[in-house]
Amino acid sequence: MDRVIAAQVYNRICELGSLSAAARALGISRPMVSRYLEQMEKWAGTRLVHRSTRKLTLTPAGEKVLQKTRNLTRLSQEIEDQSAKDQPAGTLRVACAHFTAMQIVAPLLADFLAGYPQLRIEMDVNNHPVSLVGERIDVAIRITDTPEPGMIARRLGECRSVLCASPDYLASRGHPSTLEDLARHNCLHYSFFAGQSWNFISPEGDAVSVAVSGNLSASISSLLMDAAINHCGIAMLPEREAQSALDSGALVPVLKAFSPKPIGIFGIYQSRDYQPAALRLFLDALADRLR
């Protein structure tokens, strides 16, 4: 007879003060509860409870054994939880923006899912922040300098950007030589930062910013890149997305002496206390890729 189960049954008997009540709570027969109690007394080598028709009381030995069985069942549960952590299964719901999904998450999905065949990933690709609680999201991958308060934010890496435009646009409008020159250019900007500033690191290592404006903003960086390639203006684009256009010459860097300030990439989730294996392994895989 399983001693861990016998210990669990013994704990319920002591908590409820009755073999019958323990049987009902555990969903097993009263004779089976009695057998588990006998097993515990045989294991301990002494009587653990005084039985009567009216109530059940613990012997001094029974009190000492109860402390040990509670520790035993706690350790048993921790071992089961660790096993579950090492064998991820079920569904992991991930929320992120379009750029993050295509440039950061998508390249690792095939190998990650092949490594954990019992796991299913459900992607919520949305360029607007979602509620982790309301949308039942396990983790949101966000590019931000200000992770939302009240959540756990694990930094996975950083998103580096490049300021660029098409050769034709620069031929017609001129090459800016200072940050202040951007005020006379059509700057294609990300919607969430429309009317805001572009932030840079100067050649001396100082943080500097400049207000920008333009006739196009979008919440999808790929749309801004297409507009820049088609001579609409100057855009600040993620390096990962713009690299192929830079390599082909469809886009060229602008103001290379000033580096756009990198932005952190974070995994946002609700609790540090309960972190399923799938979540931990997924964030580890993203951090490895970004590293």
VEXTOR-857469 format. One record per residue (C-alpha): residue in one letter; x, y, z. Coordinates in steps of 0.001 Angstrom, whole numbers, always signed. Example, Ala and Ser with C-alpha at 12.3 -4.5 7.8 and 13.67 -1.06 7.14 Angstrom:
SITE, A, +12300, -4500, +7800
SITE, S, +13670, -1060, +7140
***
This chain:
SITE, M, +0, +0, +0
SITE, D, +1345, +3447, -966
SITE, R, +2750, +5126, +2136
SITE, V, +2401, +8640, +686
SITE, I, -1308, +8037, +89
SITE, A, -1591, +6522, +3571
SITE, A, -12, +9696, +4980
SITE, Q, -2467, +11870, +3019
SITE, V, -5404, +9833, +4310
SITE, Y, -4066, +10051, +7864
SITE, N, -3831, +13851, +7535
SITE, R, -7489, +14028, +6475
SITE, I, -8576, +11784, +9341
SITE, C, -6806, +14089, +11796
SITE, E, -8169, +17268, +10164
SITE, L, -11785, +16051, +10093
SITE, G, -11757, +13951, +13275
SITE, S, -13619, +11046, +11706
SITE, L, -12903, +8107, +9414
SITE, S, -16302, +8549, +7756
SITE, A, -15729, +12258, +7127
SITE, A, -12291, +11523, +5690
SITE, A, -13805, +8879, +3392
SITE, R, -16395, +11353, +2085
SITE, A, -13795, +14084, +1564
SITE, L, -11434, +11766, -287
SITE, G, -14120, +9986, -2277
SITE, I, -13149, +6508, -1088
SITE, S, -14884, +3924, +1104
SITE, R, -14705, +3949, +4895
SITE, P, -13148, +436, +4993
SITE, M, -10381, +1711, +2681
SITE, V, -9741, +4655, +5028
SITE, S, -9530, +2208, +7906
SITE, R, -7016, +103, +5987
SITE, Y, -4835, +3150, +5342
SITE, L, -4954, +4027, +9043
SITE, E, -3911, +487, +9943
SITE, Q, -1063, +802, +7453
SITE, M, +96, +4008, +9122
SITE, E, +0, +2421, +12589
SITE, K, +1899, -593, +11298
SITE, W, +4456, +1736, +9719
SITE, A, +4803, +3771, +12955
SITE, G, +4828, +635, +15137
SITE, T, +2319, +2088, +17592
SITE, R, -1303, +3152, +17993
SITE, L, -1892, +6590, +16517
SITE, V, -5541, +7266, +17405
SITE, H, -8029, +6387, +20114
SITE, R, -11249, +5246, +18477
SITE, S, -14667, +5537, +20070
SITE, T, -18233, +5631, +18799
SITE, R, -18455, +9375, +19497
SITE, K, -15049, +10846, +18549
SITE, L, -11511, +10146, +17465
SITE, T, -8506, +11520, +19359
SITE, L, -4791, +11336, +18665
SITE, T, -2333, +9556, +20903
SITE, P, +919, +11363, +21802
SITE, A, +2633, +9240, +19153
SITE, G, -129, +10162, +16719
SITE, E, +570, +13883, +17262
SITE, K, +4248, +13401, +16432
SITE, V, +3463, +11278, +13375
SITE, L, +1007, +13921, +12142
SITE, Q, +3791, +16505, +11932
SITE, K, +5869, +14090, +9870
SITE, T, +3023, +13084, +7524
SITE, R, +2246, +16731, +6828
SITE, N, +5882, +17283, +5879
SITE, L, +5822, +14121, +3769
SITE, T, +2764, +15169, +1769
SITE, R, +4197, +18674, +1294
SITE, L, +7439, +17230, -79
SITE, S, +5473, +14855, -2284
SITE, Q, +3540, +17775, -3765
SITE, E, +6742, +19749, -4377
SITE, I, +8210, +16775, -6239
SITE, E, +5068, +16492, -8373
SITE, D, +5170, +20223, -9096
SITE, Q, +8835, +20001, -10119
SITE, S, +8046, +17113, -12445
SITE, A, +5311, +19196, -14064
SITE, K, +7768, +22077, -14475
SITE, D, +10237, +19817, -16251
SITE, Q, +7610, +18394, -18631
SITE, P, +5720, +21384, -20077
SITE, A, +2308, +20579, -21492
SITE, G, -977, +22313, -22184
SITE, T, -1460, +25733, -23772
SITE, L, +751, +28801, -23390
SITE, R, -1003, +32022, -24435
SITE, V, +1411, +34676, -25705
SITE, A, +551, +38268, -26644
SITE, C, +2829, +40518, -28689
SITE, A, +2902, +43081, -31475
SITE, H, +3264, +42211, -35162
SITE, F, +6981, +43064, -35343
SITE, T, +7737, +41019, -32224
SITE, A, +5746, +38067, -33529
SITE, M, +7423, +37998, -36938
SITE, Q, +10989, +39064, -36123
SITE, I, +11561, +37670, -32627
SITE, V, +9079, +34900, -31829
SITE, A, +8450, +33254, -35201
SITE, P, +12081, +32218, -35894
SITE, L, +12261, +30085, -32740
SITE, L, +8782, +28512, -32785
SITE, A, +9549, +25451, -34928
SITE, D, +12489, +24244, -32822
SITE, F, +10785, +25154, -29539
SITE, L, +7587, +23250, -30308
SITE, A, +9546, +20288, -31671
SITE, G, +11396, +20115, -28366
SITE, Y, +8176, +20077, -26312
SITE, P, +5601, +18049, -28261
SITE, Q, +2975, +18176, -25494
SITE, L, +2942, +21987, -25527
SITE, R, +633, +24203, -27594
SITE, I, +1314, +27925, -28120
SITE, E, -1553, +30293, -28842
SITE, M, -403, +33668, -30220
SITE, D, -2421, +36857, -29767
SITE, V, -819, +39273, -32233
SITE, N, -2095, +42740, -31412
SITE, N, -394, +46092, -31726
SITE, H, -2315, +47443, -28762
SITE, P, -1582, +46345, -25181
SITE, V, -3921, +43645, -23900
SITE, S, -5057, +42789, -20388
SITE, L, -3204, +39715, -19159
SITE, V, -5991, +38889, -16721
SITE, G, -8964, +39800, -18910
SITE, E, -7614, +38077, -22026
SITE, R, -6211, +35067, -20115
SITE, I, -2689, +35808, -21386
SITE, D, +189, +33906, -19770
SITE, V, +2893, +36266, -21001
SITE, A, +3113, +39414, -23100
SITE, I, +6315, +40213, -24999
SITE, R, +6622, +43985, -25065
SITE, I, +9144, +46507, -26342
SITE, T, +9061, +49338, -23859
SITE, D, +11094, +51469, -21474
SITE, T, +8295, +51492, -18895
SITE, P, +6948, +47998, -18071
SITE, E, +3503, +48252, -16527
SITE, P, +3377, +48354, -12707
SITE, G, +1892, +45460, -10783
SITE, M, +3292, +42827, -13149
SITE, I, +6535, +40853, -13232
SITE, A, +8820, +42097, -16022
SITE, R, +11761, +39949, -17108
SITE, R, +14187, +41773, -19379
SITE, L, +15004, +39549, -22356
SITE, G, +17122, +41856, -24462
SITE, E, +16885, +45149, -26294
SITE, C, +15521, +46425, -29564
SITE, R, +17982, +48519, -31554
SITE, S, +16719, +50868, -34224
SITE, V, +18167, +52612, -37258
SITE, L, +17228, +55986, -38745
SITE, C, +16895, +55582, -42500
SITE, A, +15311, +56751, -45733
SITE, S, +15373, +55893, -49415
SITE, P, +18137, +57371, -51618
SITE, D, +15476, +59044, -53814
SITE, Y, +13850, +60789, -50840
SITE, L, +17195, +62113, -49639
SITE, A, +18139, +63207, -53160
SITE, S, +14979, +65290, -53375
SITE, R, +14866, +66642, -49809
SITE, G, +18517, +66666, -48825
SITE, H, +20507, +64795, -46193
SITE, P, +20008, +66036, -42618
SITE, S, +23335, +66805, -40950
SITE, T, +22037, +67616, -37454
SITE, L, +19143, +66424, -35328
SITE, E, +17558, +69844, -35698
SITE, D, +17422, +69290, -39477
SITE, L, +14795, +66572, -38891
SITE, A, +12253, +69344, -38221
SITE, R, +12165, +70116, -41961
SITE, H, +11756, +66469, -42996
SITE, N, +8727, +64216, -43204
SITE, C, +9287, +61803, -40315
SITE, L, +7323, +58566, -40427
SITE, H, +6652, +57590, -36848
SITE, Y, +5207, +54807, -34771
SITE, S, +1634, +55555, -33692
SITE, F, +2237, +55160, -29972
SITE, F, +4912, +57872, -30187
SITE, A, +3097, +60212, -32611
SITE, G, +3711, +63836, -31681
SITE, Q, +6454, +62711, -29316
SITE, S, +10219, +62780, -29662
SITE, W, +12837, +60515, -31150
SITE, N, +15541, +59683, -28637
SITE, F, +19224, +59286, -29515
SITE, I, +22640, +58744, -27992
SITE, S, +25036, +61454, -29162
SITE, P, +28610, +60759, -30305
SITE, E, +29697, +61922, -26826
SITE, G, +27405, +59348, -25204
SITE, D, +24753, +61820, -24033
SITE, A, +21008, +61201, -24267
SITE, V, +19388, +63692, -26632
SITE, S, +15923, +63965, -28137
SITE, V, +14243, +65847, -30937
SITE, A, +10580, +66493, -31695
SITE, V, +9433, +65038, -35011
SITE, S, +6338, +65238, -37167
SITE, G, +5126, +63818, -40446
SITE, N, +2117, +62892, -42532
SITE, L, +2123, +59159, -41680
SITE, S, +2076, +57204, -38451
SITE, A, +1329, +53500, -38016
SITE, S, +1269, +50875, -35303
SITE, I, +3039, +48354, -37571
SITE, S, +6705, +49006, -38282
SITE, S, +6642, +47043, -41546
SITE, L, +4167, +49566, -42970
SITE, L, +6487, +52426, -42040
SITE, M, +9367, +50572, -43680
SITE, D, +7412, +50120, -46915
SITE, A, +6545, +53827, -46878
SITE, A, +10200, +54750, -46385
SITE, I, +11278, +52445, -49219
SITE, N, +8702, +54217, -51411
SITE, H, +10308, +57608, -50746
SITE, C, +7714, +58947, -48274
SITE, G, +10126, +60142, -45607
SITE, I, +12598, +59264, -42854
SITE, A, +11718, +56421, -40496
SITE, M, +13168, +55006, -37304
SITE, L, +12901, +51239, -37797
SITE, P, +13982, +48166, -35839
SITE, E, +17352, +46999, -37148
SITE, R, +16097, +43414, -37456
SITE, E, +13332, +44490, -39808
SITE, A, +15225, +47073, -41827
SITE, Q, +18409, +45055, -42381
SITE, S, +17418, +43482, -45700
SITE, A, +16402, +46865, -47161
SITE, L, +19671, +48369, -45921
SITE, D, +21659, +45519, -47457
SITE, S, +19918, +45946, -50815
SITE, G, +20305, +49726, -50841
SITE, A, +16552, +50365, -50830
SITE, L, +17178, +52264, -47594
SITE, V, +20293, +54062, -46377
SITE, P, +21195, +55182, -42846
SITE, V, +20639, +58799, -41839
SITE, L, +22613, +60741, -39187
SITE, K, +24863, +57759, -38479
SITE, A, +26744, +59650, -35760
SITE, F, +23604, +59554, -33592
SITE, S, +22424, +56135, -32415
SITE, P, +18710, +55698, -31706
SITE, K, +18303, +54849, -28041
SITE, P, +17762, +51069, -27581
SITE, I, +14462, +50008, -26013
SITE, G, +14096, +47054, -23664
SITE, I, +12312, +43856, -24654
SITE, F, +10429, +42354, -21713
SITE, G, +8411, +39284, -20894
SITE, I, +5476, +40509, -18783
SITE, Y, +3566, +38055, -16606
SITE, Q, +1431, +38096, -13489
SITE, S, +3179, +36200, -10719
SITE, R, +6659, +35134, -9700
SITE, D, +5287, +32553, -7250
SITE, Y, +3726, +30243, -9831
SITE, Q, +5667, +30078, -13067
SITE, P, +4748, +27094, -15281
SITE, A, +7601, +25282, -17000
SITE, A, +6351, +26345, -20431
SITE, L, +6548, +30021, -19511
SITE, R, +10031, +29749, -18027
SITE, L, +11383, +27742, -20977
SITE, F, +9757, +30050, -23535
SITE, L, +11300, +33150, -21950
SITE, D, +14670, +31391, -21733
SITE, A, +14470, +30604, -25468
SITE, L, +13616, +34229, -26314
SITE, A, +16441, +35542, -24141
SITE, D, +18901, +33160, -25840
SITE, R, +17782, +34337, -29280
SITE, L, +18021, +38010, -28365
SITE, R, +21396, +37504, -26755
***
